[in-house]
Amino acid sequence: MKHVYLPAALMALSLGLTTLSATAAPPAPAGPPMVLTPVQAAFVQAETRRIEEGFIQKVMSVTGATREQVLRAIPAKGRLTDRLARIFSSIERDLKGPLTDEQKALIFAADGERKQALRDLPAQAASR
């Protein structure tokens, strides 16, 4: 009789379950891309700028960082990095001290509000 070590068996089982769960439910197909009128597209651009500016202002007020420091801290669109971790570390480096847990929580909440507002934009634009 062949003996299987318990850790190896558990590892194989967990890998099998991970693979099964990853392949069991394919992602739901996205609907067709929304075609915006020029007015709607202008609305989305203006609102995106307003939302991003609101986030910058909140980070500035929470941390005491300058606008330039906050802009430098925000990773470029498309960068493969953890946005908040980059913001935290960059601002801490510029301010020469760690952010408090409360400051990090406020920035995290502001980022969540920013993301939600950006997700809501297409529906708002469609109703215009």
N, C-alpha and C positions, 0 to 999 in steps of 0.2 A: 504494500500500500504506500502510495506516495504522500508525503507530508507537505502541506502548504503552510507557509508561515502566515500567521494572522495579519500582520501589517501588509504583506504583499497582497493577500486576498482582499483586504479592505480597500487598498489602493486600486486594485483592478475593478472592484465593485463600484467605487466612487467614480472612476474614469468612465465606466460603462454607463452609469446614471447620468453623468454630465453630458456624454455624447448623445444619449437617448433624449434628454430634455432639450438639448440644443437643436436636435433634428426633428423632434416631435411636432413642433408647431412653427411652421414657417411664418415670417412676418407678414402682417396683413398688407395687401397691395395698397399703395397710395393712390388716391384719386388722380384724375388728370390734372396737370398743372393749371393753375388759375391764370387766365389771360386778363390782364388789367388794362383799362383804358388809360390814356395819358393822364387824366385827372386823378385816377386811382393810384397810378404809379407815383405821381408827384406827392400825393398824400402819404403813401407808404414811405417814401424817402424823407419827407419832412418829419413824420412821426418817429422814424428810426433815429434821426438825428436828435430829436427832442428826448427820446427815451435814453439814448446813450449819454446825452449831456446831463440828464437827471441823475444817472448812475455816477458819473464823474463828480458831480456836485456833492452827492451823498458821501462818497469816499473821501472827498476833501474835508467835509465837515466832521466826519467821524475821526479822521486821522490827523488833521492839521497839516496835511501835505499840500504842496502847491499843485496847481493845475498841471504844470509841466511834469512834475513827479508822478502824478496819477496817470497821465497820458503815456509816459515812458513805461509804467508798470503794466499797462494793459497789453497783452500779447497781440500781435498782428492777426487779422482774420485769416483763418486757415492754418495757423500754427498748431502743431501737434504738441500741446502742452496743457497742463491743468491750469486753467485761467485764474482761479482764485489763489492757488498756491504761488503762482508767478506774481500776482498782485501783492500778496502778503509779503513775500520775500523781497521784492523790489522796494516796496515802501519801507519795510524794516531797515533795509540797507541804506536807503536815502535818509531816513530819520535817525539812523544810528541807535536803534533800540527796538525791542520786540513790541508787537502790537498786543494789546490785552485780549483775553478771550471774548470780552464784551465787544471790542472793536471788530474782531474777526466775525462774530455772530451778526453784528449790524451790517457788515459788508456782505456777508453770505446772504442775509435777508434781502438786501438791496439788489444783489445779483439775481436772486430768485424772482423778485418783482420785475426786473429788467427782462428776464427770459420770458416770463408770462406775458408781459405787455407785447413783446415781439411776436409771440405765438398768436396773440389775438389780432394782430394787424391785418392779416389777409381777410378775415371775416369783416372787420371794420371797413376795409377798403371796398369790399364787395357790396356793402350796403350803401355806398355813396354814389 
